């Protein structure tokens, strides 16, 4: 997992703790802040994975 920090990330619309989608094409890296729906899905996936870990332990 990579972490970005600094004033420029906030100015570019990236909120602290918000997920991003990374696309690489023709030598360029494009970072896109996740919309609310994608962020909610990521959180649901994380919770599901934690539940599975609890069952397996």
PDB file with SEQRES, HELIX, SHEET and CRYST1 records, atoms N, CA, C and O in Angstrom:
SEQRES   1 A   57  UNK UNK UNK UNK UNK UNK UNK UNK UNK UNK UNK UNK UNK          
SEQRES   2 A   57  UNK UNK UNK UNK UNK UNK UNK UNK UNK UNK UNK UNK UNK          
SEQRES   3 A   57  UNK UNK UNK UNK UNK UNK UNK UNK UNK UNK UNK UNK UNK          
SEQRES   4 A   57  UNK UNK UNK UNK UNK UNK UNK UNK UNK UNK UNK UNK UNK          
SEQRES   5 A   57  UNK UNK UNK UNK UNK                                          
HELIX    1 AA1 UNK A    7  UNK A   11  1                                   5    
HELIX    2 AA2 UNK A   36  UNK A   56  1                                  21    
SHEET    1 AA1 2 UNK A  20  UNK A  25  0                                        
SHEET    2 AA1 2 UNK A  28  UNK A  33 -1                                        
CRYST1    1.000    1.000    1.000  90.00  90.00  90.00 P 1           1          
ATOM      1  N   UNK A   1       0.846  -1.168   0.000  1.00  0.00           N  
ATOM      2  CA  UNK A   1       0.000   0.000   0.000  1.00  0.00           C  
ATOM      3  C   UNK A   1       0.895   1.235   0.000  1.00  0.00           C  
ATOM      4  O   UNK A   1       1.838   1.327   0.785  1.00  0.00           O  
ATOM      5  N   UNK A   2       0.601   2.157  -0.861  1.00  0.00           N  
ATOM      6  CA  UNK A   2       1.342   3.417  -0.917  1.00  0.00           C  
ATOM      7  C   UNK A   2       0.530   4.501  -0.226  1.00  0.00           C  
ATOM      8  O   UNK A   2      -0.700   4.459  -0.211  1.00  0.00           O  
ATOM      9  N   UNK A   3       1.224   5.457   0.338  1.00  0.00           N  
ATOM     10  CA  UNK A   3       0.539   6.572   0.989  1.00  0.00           C  
ATOM     11  C   UNK A   3       1.016   7.870   0.371  1.00  0.00           C  
ATOM     12  O   UNK A   3       2.209   8.072   0.146  1.00  0.00           O  
ATOM     13  N   UNK A   4       0.063   8.745   0.100  1.00  0.00           N  
ATOM     14  CA  UNK A   4       0.377  10.081  -0.399  1.00  0.00           C  
ATOM     15  C   UNK A   4       0.044  11.074   0.692  1.00  0.00           C  
ATOM     16  O   UNK A   4      -0.947  10.912   1.404  1.00  0.00           O  
ATOM     17  N   UNK A   5       0.857  12.088   0.827  1.00  0.00           N  
ATOM     18  CA  UNK A   5       0.552  13.098   1.824  1.00  0.00           C  
ATOM     19  C   UNK A   5       1.029  14.448   1.329  1.00  0.00           C  
ATOM     20  O   UNK A   5       1.839  14.548   0.408  1.00  0.00           O  
ATOM     21  N   UNK A   6       0.509  15.474   1.960  1.00  0.00           N  
ATOM     22  CA  UNK A   6       0.947  16.819   1.615  1.00  0.00           C  
ATOM     23  C   UNK A   6      -0.198  17.719   1.212  1.00  0.00           C  
ATOM     24  O   UNK A   6      -1.333  17.281   1.023  1.00  0.00           O  
ATOM     25  N   UNK A   7       0.126  18.962   1.089  1.00  0.00           N  
ATOM     26  CA  UNK A   7      -0.865  19.978   0.760  1.00  0.00           C  
ATOM     27  C   UNK A   7      -1.411  19.766  -0.647  1.00  0.00           C  
ATOM     28  O   UNK A   7      -2.606  19.954  -0.878  1.00  0.00           O  
ATOM     29  N   UNK A   8      -0.569  19.383  -1.577  1.00  0.00           N  
ATOM     30  CA  UNK A   8      -1.011  19.230  -2.961  1.00  0.00           C  
ATOM     31  C   UNK A   8      -2.094  18.176  -3.118  1.00  0.00           C  
ATOM     32  O   UNK A   8      -2.978  18.325  -3.962  1.00  0.00           O  
ATOM     33  N   UNK A   9      -2.045  17.108  -2.317  1.00  0.00           N  
ATOM     34  CA  UNK A   9      -3.078  16.087  -2.436  1.00  0.00           C  
ATOM     35  C   UNK A   9      -4.432  16.643  -2.037  1.00  0.00           C  
ATOM     36  O   UNK A   9      -5.434  16.336  -2.682  1.00  0.00           O  
ATOM     37  N   UNK A  10      -4.487  17.455  -0.989  1.00  0.00           N  
ATOM     38  CA  UNK A  10      -5.750  18.071  -0.571  1.00  0.00           C  
ATOM     39  C   UNK A  10      -6.244  19.052  -1.628  1.00  0.00           C  
ATOM     40  O   UNK A  10      -7.435  19.091  -1.937  1.00  0.00           O  
ATOM     41  N   UNK A  11      -5.342  19.831  -2.174  1.00  0.00           N  
ATOM     42  CA  UNK A  11      -5.724  20.794  -3.206  1.00  0.00           C  
ATOM     43  C   UNK A  11      -6.233  20.100  -4.460  1.00  0.00           C  
ATOM     44  O   UNK A  11      -7.044  20.663  -5.195  1.00  0.00           O  
ATOM     45  N   UNK A  12      -5.766  18.890  -4.709  1.00  0.00           N  
ATOM     46  CA  UNK A  12      -6.194  18.140  -5.888  1.00  0.00           C  
ATOM     47  C   UNK A  12      -7.496  17.380  -5.646  1.00  0.00           C  
ATOM     48  O   UNK A  12      -7.998  16.715  -6.553  1.00  0.00           O  
ATOM     49  N   UNK A  13      -8.053  17.469  -4.427  1.00  0.00           N  
ATOM     50  CA  UNK A  13      -9.332  16.830  -4.140  1.00  0.00           C  
ATOM     51  C   UNK A  13      -9.237  15.474  -3.474  1.00  0.00           C  
ATOM     52  O   UNK A  13     -10.236  14.760  -3.387  1.00  0.00           O  
ATOM     53  N   UNK A  14      -8.058  15.105  -3.003  1.00  0.00           N  
ATOM     54  CA  UNK A  14      -7.889  13.828  -2.322  1.00  0.00           C  
ATOM     55  C   UNK A  14      -8.005  14.046  -0.822  1.00  0.00           C  
ATOM     56  O   UNK A  14      -7.152  14.693  -0.215  1.00  0.00           O  
ATOM     57  N   UNK A  15      -9.069  13.501  -0.222  1.00  0.00           N  
ATOM     58  CA  UNK A  15      -9.282  13.633   1.216  1.00  0.00           C  
ATOM     59  C   UNK A  15      -8.453  12.586   1.954  1.00  0.00           C  
ATOM     60  O   UNK A  15      -8.219  11.495   1.434  1.00  0.00           O  
ATOM     61  N   UNK A  16      -8.013  12.917   3.155  1.00  0.00           N  
ATOM     62  CA  UNK A  16      -7.243  11.992   3.977  1.00  0.00           C  
ATOM     63  C   UNK A  16      -8.059  10.730   4.239  1.00  0.00           C  
ATOM     64  O   UNK A  16      -9.222  10.804   4.636  1.00  0.00           O  
ATOM     65  N   UNK A  17      -7.445   9.585   4.016  1.00  0.00           N  
ATOM     66  CA  UNK A  17      -8.104   8.311   4.262  1.00  0.00           C  
ATOM     67  C   UNK A  17      -8.953   7.810   3.115  1.00  0.00           C  
ATOM     68  O   UNK A  17      -9.466   6.692   3.173  1.00  0.00           O  
ATOM     69  N   UNK A  18      -9.111   8.599   2.088  1.00  0.00           N  
ATOM     70  CA  UNK A  18      -9.951   8.224   0.947  1.00  0.00           C  
ATOM     71  C   UNK A  18      -9.175   7.288   0.029  1.00  0.00           C  
ATOM     72  O   UNK A  18      -7.985   7.496  -0.206  1.00  0.00           O  
ATOM     73  N   UNK A  19      -9.830   6.272  -0.485  1.00  0.00           N  
ATOM     74  CA  UNK A  19      -9.187   5.347  -1.407  1.00  0.00           C  
ATOM     75  C   UNK A  19      -9.008   5.974  -2.779  1.00  0.00           C  
ATOM     76  O   UNK A  19      -9.657   6.964  -3.119  1.00  0.00           O  
ATOM     77  N   UNK A  20      -8.131   5.388  -3.544  1.00  0.00           N  
ATOM     78  CA  UNK A  20      -7.900   5.845  -4.912  1.00  0.00           C  
ATOM     79  C   UNK A  20      -7.852   4.642  -5.845  1.00  0.00           C  
ATOM     80  O   UNK A  20      -7.538   3.524  -5.436  1.00  0.00           O  
ATOM     81  N   UNK A  21      -8.166   4.898  -7.087  1.00  0.00           N  
ATOM     82  CA  UNK A  21      -7.988   3.916  -8.141  1.00  0.00           C  
ATOM     83  C   UNK A  21      -6.767   4.352  -8.933  1.00  0.00           C  
ATOM     84  O   UNK A  21      -6.643   5.520  -9.302  1.00  0.00           O  
ATOM     85  N   UNK A  22      -5.870   3.417  -9.190  1.00  0.00           N  
ATOM     86  CA  UNK A  22      -4.638   3.716  -9.921  1.00  0.00           C  
ATOM     87  C   UNK A  22      -4.708   3.036 -11.281  1.00  0.00           C  
ATOM     88  O   UNK A  22      -4.973   1.837 -11.374  1.00  0.00           O  
ATOM     89  N   UNK A  23      -4.470   3.808 -12.327  1.00  0.00           N  
ATOM     90  CA  UNK A  23      -4.418   3.257 -13.683  1.00  0.00           C  
ATOM     91  C   UNK A  23      -3.072   3.618 -14.286  1.00  0.00           C  
ATOM     92  O   UNK A  23      -2.588   4.739 -14.132  1.00  0.00           O  
ATOM     93  N   UNK A  24      -2.480   2.664 -14.969  1.00  0.00           N  
ATOM     94  CA  UNK A  24      -1.195   2.894 -15.621  1.00  0.00           C  
ATOM     95  C   UNK A  24      -1.387   2.650 -17.109  1.00  0.00           C  
ATOM     96  O   UNK A  24      -1.866   1.592 -17.520  1.00  0.00           O  
ATOM     97  N   UNK A  25      -1.010   3.633 -17.909  1.00  0.00           N  
ATOM     98  CA  UNK A  25      -1.199   3.535 -19.351  1.00  0.00           C  
ATOM     99  C   UNK A  25      -0.130   4.337 -20.068  1.00  0.00           C  
ATOM    100  O   UNK A  25       0.075   5.514 -19.773  1.00  0.00           O  
ATOM    101  N   UNK A  26       0.535   3.717 -20.986  1.00  0.00           N  
ATOM    102  CA  UNK A  26       1.527   4.369 -21.836  1.00  0.00           C  
ATOM    103  C   UNK A  26       2.529   5.206 -21.034  1.00  0.00           C  
ATOM    104  O   UNK A  26       2.811   6.354 -21.378  1.00  0.00           O  
ATOM    105  N   UNK A  27       3.056   4.618 -19.971  1.00  0.00           N  
ATOM    106  CA  UNK A  27       4.079   5.295 -19.184  1.00  0.00           C  
ATOM    107  C   UNK A  27       3.567   6.350 -18.228  1.00  0.00           C  
ATOM    108  O   UNK A  27       4.365   7.068 -17.626  1.00  0.00           O  
ATOM    109  N   UNK A  28       2.252   6.465 -18.071  1.00  0.00           N  
ATOM    110  CA  UNK A  28       1.667   7.455 -17.155  1.00  0.00           C  
ATOM    111  C   UNK A  28       0.951   6.742 -16.019  1.00  0.00           C  
ATOM    112  O   UNK A  28       0.365   5.677 -16.210  1.00  0.00           O  
ATOM    113  N   UNK A  29       1.004   7.341 -14.842  1.00  0.00           N  
ATOM    114  CA  UNK A  29       0.243   6.857 -13.696  1.00  0.00           C  
ATOM    115  C   UNK A  29      -0.864   7.868 -13.436  1.00  0.00           C  
ATOM    116  O   UNK A  29      -0.600   9.058 -13.267  1.00  0.00           O  
ATOM    117  N   UNK A  30      -2.115   7.384 -13.403  1.00  0.00           N  
ATOM    118  CA  UNK A  30      -3.261   8.254 -13.160  1.00  0.00           C  
ATOM    119  C   UNK A  30      -3.901   7.830 -11.844  1.00  0.00           C  
ATOM    120  O   UNK A  30      -4.254   6.663 -11.671  1.00  0.00           O  
ATOM    121  N   UNK A  31      -4.051   8.772 -10.916  1.00  0.00           N  
ATOM    122  CA  UNK A  31      -4.710   8.522  -9.634  1.00  0.00           C  
ATOM    123  C   UNK A  31      -6.074   9.179  -9.662  1.00  0.00           C  
ATOM    124  O   UNK A  31      -6.194  10.362  -9.983  1.00  0.00           O  
ATOM    125  N   UNK A  32      -7.113   8.406  -9.323  1.00  0.00           N  
ATOM    126  CA  UNK A  32      -8.472   8.939  -9.287  1.00  0.00           C  
ATOM    127  C   UNK A  32      -9.058   8.686  -7.905  1.00  0.00           C  
ATOM    128  O   UNK A  32      -9.096   7.547  -7.439  1.00  0.00           O  
ATOM    129  N   UNK A  33      -9.513   9.746  -7.254  1.00  0.00           N  
ATOM    130  CA  UNK A  33     -10.138   9.595  -5.938  1.00  0.00           C  
ATOM    131  C   UNK A  33     -11.412   8.773  -6.092  1.00  0.00           C  
ATOM    132  O   UNK A  33     -12.194   8.986  -7.019  1.00  0.00           O  
ATOM    133  N   UNK A  34     -11.612   7.827  -5.169  1.00  0.00           N  
ATOM    134  CA  UNK A  34     -12.816   7.000  -5.223  1.00  0.00           C  
ATOM    135  C   UNK A  34     -14.052   7.832  -4.916  1.00  0.00           C  
ATOM    136  O   UNK A  34     -14.032   8.701  -4.044  1.00  0.00           O  
ATOM    137  N   UNK A  35     -15.130   7.554  -5.646  1.00  0.00           N  
ATOM    138  CA  UNK A  35     -16.405   8.196  -5.348  1.00  0.00           C  
ATOM    139  C   UNK A  35     -16.966   7.545  -4.079  1.00  0.00           C  
ATOM    140  O   UNK A  35     -16.434   6.539  -3.610  1.00  0.00           O  
ATOM    141  N   UNK A  36     -18.026   8.113  -3.532  1.00  0.00           N  
ATOM    142  CA  UNK A  36     -18.602   7.598  -2.285  1.00  0.00           C  
ATOM    143  C   UNK A  36     -19.013   6.136  -2.410  1.00  0.00           C  
ATOM    144  O   UNK A  36     -18.812   5.354  -1.480  1.00  0.00           O  
ATOM    145  N   UNK A  37     -19.590   5.758  -3.559  1.00  0.00           N  
ATOM    146  CA  UNK A  37     -20.042   4.380  -3.750  1.00  0.00           C  
ATOM    147  C   UNK A  37     -18.870   3.398  -3.689  1.00  0.00           C  
ATOM    148  O   UNK A  37     -18.965   2.356  -3.042  1.00  0.00           O  
ATOM    149  N   UNK A  38     -17.785   3.725  -4.353  1.00  0.00           N  
ATOM    150  CA  UNK A  38     -16.611   2.850  -4.344  1.00  0.00           C  
ATOM    151  C   UNK A  38     -16.022   2.788  -2.941  1.00  0.00           C  
ATOM    152  O   UNK A  38     -15.610   1.719  -2.491  1.00  0.00           O  
ATOM    153  N   UNK A  39     -15.978   3.915  -2.248  1.00  0.00           N  
ATOM    154  CA  UNK A  39     -15.446   3.941  -0.885  1.00  0.00           C  
ATOM    155  C   UNK A  39     -16.279   3.041   0.028  1.00  0.00           C  
ATOM    156  O   UNK A  39     -15.726   2.304   0.845  1.00  0.00           O  
ATOM    157  N   UNK A  40     -17.613   3.098  -0.107  1.00  0.00           N  
ATOM    158  CA  UNK A  40     -18.486   2.249   0.706  1.00  0.00           C  
ATOM    159  C   UNK A  40     -18.259   0.775   0.388  1.00  0.00           C  
ATOM    160  O   UNK A  40     -18.230  -0.057   1.294  1.00  0.00           O  
ATOM    161  N   UNK A  41     -18.098   0.446  -0.894  1.00  0.00           N  
ATOM    162  CA  UNK A  41     -17.842  -0.944  -1.276  1.00  0.00           C  
ATOM    163  C   UNK A  41     -16.511  -1.437  -0.719  1.00  0.00           C  
ATOM    164  O   UNK A  41     -16.410  -2.583  -0.281  1.00  0.00           O  
ATOM    165  N   UNK A  42     -15.495  -0.588  -0.732  1.00  0.00           N  
ATOM    166  CA  UNK A  42     -14.199  -0.969  -0.157  1.00  0.00           C  
ATOM    167  C   UNK A  42     -14.337  -1.248   1.342  1.00  0.00           C  
ATOM    168  O   UNK A  42     -13.752  -2.199   1.860  1.00  0.00           O  
ATOM    169  N   UNK A  43     -15.111  -0.416   2.029  1.00  0.00           N  
ATOM    170  CA  UNK A  43     -15.314  -0.608   3.468  1.00  0.00           C  
ATOM    171  C   UNK A  43     -16.076  -1.899   3.739  1.00  0.00           C  
ATOM    172  O   UNK A  43     -15.756  -2.620   4.684  1.00  0.00           O  
ATOM    173  N   UNK A  44     -17.091  -2.198   2.911  1.00  0.00           N  
ATOM    174  CA  UNK A  44     -17.844  -3.440   3.076  1.00  0.00           C  
ATOM    175  C   UNK A  44     -16.948  -4.653   2.840  1.00  0.00           C  
ATOM    176  O   UNK A  44     -17.037  -5.640   3.570  1.00  0.00           O  
ATOM    177  N   UNK A  45     -16.093  -4.584   1.835  1.00  0.00           N  
ATOM    178  CA  UNK A  45     -15.167  -5.679   1.554  1.00  0.00           C  
ATOM    179  C   UNK A  45     -14.213  -5.887   2.724  1.00  0.00           C  
ATOM    180  O   UNK A  45     -13.940  -7.022   3.114  1.00  0.00           O  
ATOM    181  N   UNK A  46     -13.708  -4.791   3.283  1.00  0.00           N  
ATOM    182  CA  UNK A  46     -12.808  -4.883   4.429  1.00  0.00           C  
ATOM    183  C   UNK A  46     -13.516  -5.568   5.600  1.00  0.00           C  
ATOM    184  O   UNK A  46     -12.945  -6.451   6.241  1.00  0.00           O  
ATOM    185  N   UNK A  47     -14.755  -5.164   5.878  1.00  0.00           N  
ATOM    186  CA  UNK A  47     -15.509  -5.761   6.985  1.00  0.00           C  
ATOM    187  C   UNK A  47     -15.749  -7.246   6.736  1.00  0.00           C  
ATOM    188  O   UNK A  47     -15.645  -8.052   7.661  1.00  0.00           O  
ATOM    189  N   UNK A  48     -16.069  -7.616   5.500  1.00  0.00           N  
ATOM    190  CA  UNK A  48     -16.299  -9.024   5.173  1.00  0.00           C  
ATOM    191  C   UNK A  48     -15.024  -9.834   5.383  1.00  0.00           C  
ATOM    192  O   UNK A  48     -15.072 -10.942   5.918  1.00  0.00           O  
ATOM    193  N   UNK A  49     -13.893  -9.289   4.967  1.00  0.00           N  
ATOM    194  CA  UNK A  49     -12.618  -9.986   5.157  1.00  0.00           C  
ATOM    195  C   UNK A  49     -12.300 -10.156   6.635  1.00  0.00           C  
ATOM    196  O   UNK A  49     -11.782 -11.195   7.044  1.00  0.00           O  
ATOM    197  N   UNK A  50     -12.606  -9.144   7.436  1.00  0.00           N  
ATOM    198  CA  UNK A  50     -12.368  -9.251   8.876  1.00  0.00           C  
ATOM    199  C   UNK A  50     -13.253 -10.333   9.479  1.00  0.00           C  
ATOM    200  O   UNK A  50     -12.810 -11.081  10.350  1.00  0.00           O  
ATOM    201  N   UNK A  51     -14.505 -10.423   9.021  1.00  0.00           N  
ATOM    202  CA  UNK A  51     -15.414 -11.457   9.505  1.00  0.00           C  
ATOM    203  C   UNK A  51     -14.912 -12.853   9.178  1.00  0.00           C  
ATOM    204  O   UNK A  51     -15.016 -13.765   9.999  1.00  0.00           O  
ATOM    205  N   UNK A  52     -14.371 -13.017   7.988  1.00  0.00           N  
ATOM    206  CA  UNK A  52     -13.826 -14.317   7.587  1.00  0.00           C  
ATOM    207  C   UNK A  52     -12.611 -14.663   8.442  1.00  0.00           C  
ATOM    208  O   UNK A  52     -12.452 -15.812   8.856  1.00  0.00           O  
ATOM    209  N   UNK A  53     -11.758 -13.684   8.708  1.00  0.00           N  
ATOM    210  CA  UNK A  53     -10.594 -13.933   9.567  1.00  0.00           C  
ATOM    211  C   UNK A  53     -11.035 -14.405  10.944  1.00  0.00           C  
ATOM    212  O   UNK A  53     -10.440 -15.321  11.511  1.00  0.00           O  
ATOM    213  N   UNK A  54     -12.088 -13.773  11.487  1.00  0.00           N  
ATOM    214  CA  UNK A  54     -12.578 -14.142  12.814  1.00  0.00           C  
ATOM    215  C   UNK A  54     -13.091 -15.578  12.831  1.00  0.00           C  
ATOM    216  O   UNK A  54     -12.898 -16.291  13.816  1.00  0.00           O  
ATOM    217  N   UNK A  55     -13.738 -16.006  11.756  1.00  0.00           N  
ATOM    218  CA  UNK A  55     -14.275 -17.361  11.682  1.00  0.00           C  
ATOM    219  C   UNK A  55     -13.149 -18.385  11.581  1.00  0.00           C  
ATOM    220  O   UNK A  55     -13.238 -19.467  12.163  1.00  0.00           O  
ATOM    221  N   UNK A  56     -12.102 -18.052  10.851  1.00  0.00           N  
ATOM    222  CA  UNK A  56     -11.002 -18.991  10.633  1.00  0.00           C  
ATOM    223  C   UNK A  56     -10.066 -19.118  11.825  1.00  0.00           C  
ATOM    224  O   UNK A  56      -9.322 -20.094  11.921  1.00  0.00           O  
ATOM    225  N   UNK A  57     -10.088 -18.157  12.724  1.00  0.00           N  
ATOM    226  CA  UNK A  57      -9.164 -18.195  13.865  1.00  0.00           C  
ATOM    227  C   UNK A  57      -9.719 -19.006  14.989  1.00  0.00           C  
ATOM    228  O   UNK A  57      -9.074 -19.144  16.028  1.00  0.00           O  
TER     229      UNK A  57                                                      
END                                                                             
